[in-house]
């Protein structure tokens, strides 16, 4: 059983099923603009990063600036997704709603707080986290894979980082979470988690890998 006094959650791919649909949009838009990109290509290079970093990585891949049409299409897709909402990762809502109210918890994500809060509203989970919703783009100078965001979130919760359990799904997030000193649970429950996801996380040094929120509950002694 993992000892902990607080929980820190990544958002995309941990609570929200956003990684697969958003990366499919990236792949489709780039392909339509003459830069053939598969879903696996997009997932490999973008999961866990901020939007700005994703664009930088994609520009490196295509060997030049992304065309204006790419940014226009991505803004339109993002606005549509914000308005319509996305599904939760399987078991996420039940897990959060079942947590004892006295457990401090936060979201620490590379996404903007607007994105996080809007989707938490869609999922009915915003009140479970407010005011502890933190963005690597807004609350720290160095986002993931640096450890700063997790340390910031733990300080805001008033809990030593060494006494937090951090739930992450991505390579970028796991690297930062491990470096923070928290106990990392690598979650491989989202639809974007392909064959080899557990092996990738363990290769980074993640000792605890869960394939469902039921697994997370057992690891934390909550089941």
N, C-alpha and C positions, 0 to 999 in steps of 0.2 A: 504494500500500500504506500502511495506517495504522500508524505506529510506536506501540508500546505495550509496557509492562512488566508490566501487570496487567489483568485483566478484571473488570468489575462487571456483574452481571446483575440486571435486574428479574426478578420471579418470575411473577406472574399475567399470562398473555398472551405471555410470553417463553419460559419453560420449561414452564409448566402451562397446559393448555387449560381455564382456569377462567372466563374473562371471559364467554364466550357462555352456558354453562349457568347461572352464578350470576346474570347479569343477566336471563336468561329467567325465573328463579325470582322475582326482584324484580318484574318486569313482571307475571307471573301473579298473585302475591300481592296487589299493589296493585289490579289489575283486579278480582280476586275480592272485594276489600273496597270496591269502588265507586269506585275512582280509575283510570279507564282509562289504561293505560300500555303502549306498544309496546316491543318489544325494542330498537328503535333509540333510543327515548326513554331507556331505562335505560342503554344503552351510552354515549350522548352525555353523560349527566350523572354517571356513576359510575366509569367506567374510570380506574384509577390512584389513586383516593382511598382513604383508610381507611374502614372500616365506619362509624365515627362521623360522618365527613364526608359519606358517602353518605346517611345518615339525615337529616342537617341539610339537604342539598340536596333530598331528597325531601319533607321537611316544607315547605320553601319552595314547592315545586311544587304541593302539595295544599292549601296555605294553612292549615296547622295541624299539631298533633302527629300522628305516626303512631300508629294504634290499637295496643293491646296485642296484638291478634291478629297484626299484622304482625311484631312482634318474636318472638312465639312461633313463628310459622311459619318465620321466617328461622333461628332457633336450631335448629329441628328439621331444616331443610334442610341447614344447615351441618354438623350432627352426622352426618347421613347421608352427606354428601359426604366428610367426613373419614374415616369408617369404610370407605367403598367405594373411594375414590380417584377420580382423573380422568386422562384421557389426557394425554400430553406433547404439546407443540407439535411438529409434524412436524420430525424431524431433531435435536431438542434433545438427546436422550439420546446419540445417536451423536456429536454434536459435543462434548459434555462429556467423554465417555469417550475421545475421540480427542485431546484436548488434551495437550500435553506436561506431565508432572507438575510440572515446575519453574515453570510459569506460575502466579503467585498469582491467586486468584480468590475472589470473594465474591458473595453475594446481598444486594441492597439493595431491600427491598420495603415497600410500605405495609401489608402484611398482618402478622399476629402471627407471632412465631417458632414458636408451636405449629402454626399452619396451614402455615408453610413447611416445618418439619422433618417433620411428618407426611406431607405430600405428597412431599417428597424421599425419604422412606422408601419410599413406594409406587413411586416412579420408580426406586429403587435408586441415587440420586445423593447421598445425604446425606454420605457419606464424602468425596465430591469437594470439598465446601465447608466442612465443619466445621473450625474453630470460627467461620468467617467468614460468619455468617448474621445479618443486621441488619434490624431493623424500624423504620420511621418512627414507630411507635407506642411503641416501647420504648427506643430507643437515642439518640434526639435529641429536643430540645424542639419543633423545627419540622420536620414531615414535608414530603413533596412537596406543592406544587411548589417548596419551598425547596431549596437545594443541600446542606443540612447532612448528609443521610444518605449521599450519595456521598462527601463529604469525610471523614466519619467512617469509612466503609468503606476508603477509600484509606489513611488514616492507620493503621488497624488492620493493613492488609496491608504497611505500611512502604514504600509507593510514592507519589511525588508525584502528586496528582490529574491534573496535566498529562500524566502518562505512563500514564494509564489509558484503556482503551476501555470505554465504558458502553453496554450494549445495552438499549434501552428501546422500548416499543411505544406508550405512551399520550401524550396531550397533556400531562397533568400531569407525568408522568415526564420527558418530553423537555425541558420548560421547566426543571425542576430540574437535570437532567443538564447541559444547556447552561450554566446559570449556575454550575455547579461548576468549570468549567474543563477538564473531561475531554473526550475526543473521543467524540462520540455516534454510535452506529449505530442508526438507527431501524429496528426490525424490524416488517415487515408480513406475517408468516407465519402468525399465529394466525387461527382461524376467525372471530374478531370483527372482523377488519380488512376493512371494507367498501370499496366503490369510493370513491376520494378519500382513502384513508388516507395514501398516499405524499405527495399534495399537501398534506395537513394537516401532516405532519411537516416537509416542506420549507418550508412557510410559516412555521414556527416558527424556522427557521434550521438545521435538521438537514441537513447536506451529504451524509451517507452513509445511504442507505436500502436495506435488504436485504429481499428477498421470500422468502428461505429461509436456512437455516443454511449451505448451500453458498455462497450469496452472502457471508455473514459470513466464512467461511473464506477466500474469495478476497480480501476487503477487508483481512483481517489478515495475508495472506501465508502462510496455513497450508495452502492447498490444493495 
